[in-house]
Amino acid sequence: MIYKIAADLVVIVHLLFVAYAVAGGLLVVRRNWTALLHIPAAAWAVLISFYGWTCPLTPLENWLRRQGGGTGYEEGFVEHYLLPLLYPGGMTRGLQTALGLFVLTVNLAAYAWVIRCWCANGNDDSDDANA
């Protein structure tokens, strides 16, 4: 039972990481320091997508599921949990690259907005101004 709960927690952490990698750049407008966390997270998500790598959380989840008597899955986290919701046909290499481009585009737009806000506000360190 503990392994199943741990595997489910890994899924939740993984989902939160994916959401943060995609949209975390928007937090930088309110909290500048989050860029130090977000830029590496977004870069990791883009690299995984572009190169077809497997995120380390996927094998961890599979291991926990097997230890708990369940079965793991062969594909990655995105393919197993998210793509059936978004694209019932399954993951292709082209689709994986497109997802990486989506993450990159969203984050470039978010950081362009952040820089614009900083310039408009005279870079008044929004961490202090909004605290």
C-alpha positions in Angstrom: 0.0 0.0 0.0 2.8 2.4 0.9 4.4 1.9 -2.6 1.1 2.7 -4.3 0.7 5.9 -2.3 4.4 6.8 -3.0 3.9 6.2 -6.8 0.7 8.4 -6.7 2.7 11.1 -5.0 5.4 10.9 -7.7 2.6 11.3 -10.3 1.4 14.4 -8.5 4.9 15.9 -8.2 5.5 15.1 -11.9 2.3 16.8 -13.0 3.1 19.8 -10.9 6.6 19.9 -12.4 5.2 19.8 -16.0 2.7 22.6 -15.2 5.5 24.7 -13.6 7.8 24.1 -16.6 5.1 25.3 -19.0 3.6 28.2 -17.0 6.0 29.0 -14.2 7.5 31.9 -16.1 4.3 33.9 -15.3 5.3 33.7 -11.6 8.4 35.7 -12.3 6.3 38.8 -12.8 5.3 38.7 -9.1 8.4 37.0 -7.7 11.6 37.7 -9.6 13.6 35.1 -7.7 11.5 32.2 -9.1 13.3 32.6 -12.4 16.3 30.9 -10.7 14.0 27.8 -10.3 11.9 28.1 -13.4 14.5 28.6 -16.1 16.3 25.3 -15.3 12.9 23.5 -15.0 11.7 24.8 -18.3 15.1 24.0 -20.0 14.9 20.4 -18.6 11.4 20.0 -20.0 12.4 21.3 -23.4 15.5 19.1 -23.5 13.5 16.0 -22.6 11.0 16.8 -25.4 13.6 17.6 -28.0 15.9 14.7 -27.4 13.3 12.0 -26.4 14.8 11.5 -23.0 13.0 9.9 -20.1 12.4 12.0 -17.0 13.9 10.3 -13.9 10.5 10.5 -12.2 9.0 8.0 -14.7 11.2 5.1 -13.8 10.8 6.0 -10.1 7.1 5.8 -10.4 7.3 2.5 -12.3 9.6 1.0 -9.7 7.3 2.1 -6.9 4.3 0.6 -8.7 6.1 -2.7 -9.3 7.2 -2.8 -5.6 3.6 -2.4 -4.7 2.5 -5.3 -6.8 1.2 -3.2 -9.7 2.6 -2.9 -13.2 4.6 0.0 -14.6 4.4 1.3 -18.1 6.8 1.5 -21.0 6.2 5.0 -22.3 7.0 8.2 -20.5 4.8 10.2 -18.1 3.4 12.6 -20.7 2.6 9.8 -23.1 1.0 7.7 -20.3 -1.1 10.3 -18.4 -1.4 13.5 -20.5 -1.5 12.5 -24.1 -4.5 10.1 -23.9 -6.4 13.2 -22.6 -5.0 15.5 -25.3 -4.2 13.3 -28.2 -5.9 9.8 -28.1 -3.8 8.6 -31.1 -0.6 8.4 -29.0 2.8 10.0 -29.0 5.0 10.3 -32.0 8.5 11.8 -32.2 7.1 14.8 -34.1 4.5 15.3 -31.5 7.1 15.2 -28.7 9.1 17.8 -30.5 6.0 19.9 -31.0 5.3 19.7 -27.2 8.9 20.9 -26.6 8.4 23.8 -29.0 5.1 24.6 -27.2 6.9 24.8 -23.8 9.7 26.9 -25.3 7.2 29.3 -27.0 5.0 29.7 -23.9 8.1 30.5 -21.8 9.7 32.9 -24.3 6.4 34.8 -24.4 6.2 34.8 -20.6 9.7 36.1 -20.2 9.2 38.7 -22.9 6.2 39.9 -20.8 8.3 39.8 -17.6 11.0 41.9 -19.2 8.4 44.3 -20.6 6.9 44.7 -17.1 10.3 45.2 -15.5 11.1 47.9 -18.1 7.8 49.6 -17.6 8.2 49.6 -13.8 11.8 50.7 -13.9 12.7 47.2 -12.5 11.6 48.1 -9.0 12.2 44.5 -7.8 8.7 43.3 -7.7 9.5 40.9 -4.8 9.7 44.0 -2.5 7.1 46.1 -4.2 4.4 43.3 -4.0 5.2 41.9 -0.6 
